[in-house]
Amino acid sequence: MKYYYSYNTEDKIFSGKYPAIKNPRRQSEYLLPAMATFREPPLINKDEVAIWDGNDWVVEPDYRGEKQVEVKTKLISAIEYIGKIKDGFQRISDEMAEDIGLNPEKYKEIAGVLSDISNTEEYKKTIEQNQLKIRKTEIERSLYDLDIKRIRAMCEPSVKDEATGETWLEYYNNQVIELRNELNQIETEIS
């Protein structure tokens, strides 16, 4: 039994093995349909595909449907092409793609490859700096709110604590002093 090996029209990827039919006029020959060859394709692995180049089968990597990340920008996309991963991109798992999307600061380009740096001092410092920036924003928001309360307290002076005689203005001023001290400390720690 003789077989022919078919490939698709778009990218000439191997699509199947079929029994060849003898030529009714010449019994020693077999009919070969369009987009087919009698040459058997090589065995391929899971992430490969056989492509007919016009003369022979060529094995190419095939990661279609998987994820890739652009190393410089950390932008994630689906792989929609056949062949090696393009320069500047890296093939990644779905889990890593999700993690990069949620925690991009956790990844850094090292020797052209996006690597997880979460166990490094550099990453710990980045997280610490981010937390300081968040706290700085919270303090600035609180100071703004206290400024409004202090204006009110100046316009309507009243005693907050009868036992100590502390006014609302003094109370707010003390809170402002504490927050400004914390803010100054944070600003010196933010690099």
Protein Blocks (a to p, Z undefined) as FASTA:
>chain_A
ZZdddddfklopafbdcdddddfklmkbccddehiafbdcddddfkbccddehjaccddd
dfehiacddfklopacddfbecdddehiacddfklmmmmmmmmmlpcceehiacdfklpm
klmmmmmmmmmmmmmmmmmmmmmmmmmmmmmmmmmgcdfblmnopafklmmmmmmmmmmm
mmmmmmmmpZZ
